[in-house]
Amino acid sequence: MNRREEWKKVLDAETERWSGKSCDQLIAELHEVQAYTVEAGSKQYQVEVEILENTKEYVHVALAVDDGSLPSSIHPESNSFIRRKNESG
């Protein structure tokens, strides 16, 4: 598996974890950008999660993952999702 595929695997897991939260949880936990490290296998990956938009109807969240290596990490693997405020969960 190449570096980008490894990043994508971590990104998918983190996206699933964060997208399972309610709007209230997302707003509370992401009042500031969250930057943290996760370990998968024997490697560490940097994750950043932030709210892009917080409207009356939805919260739009962005995630990015890389391994800190340059120059590859200048363009991390990224994803975003929208959680509608009228959805439960």
Buried (B, 14 or more C-beta within 10 A) or exposed (E): EEBBEBBBBBBBBBBEEBBEBBBEBBBEEBEEEBEEEBEBEEEEBBBBBBBEEBEEEBBBBBBBBBBEEEEBBEEBBBBBBBBEBEEEE
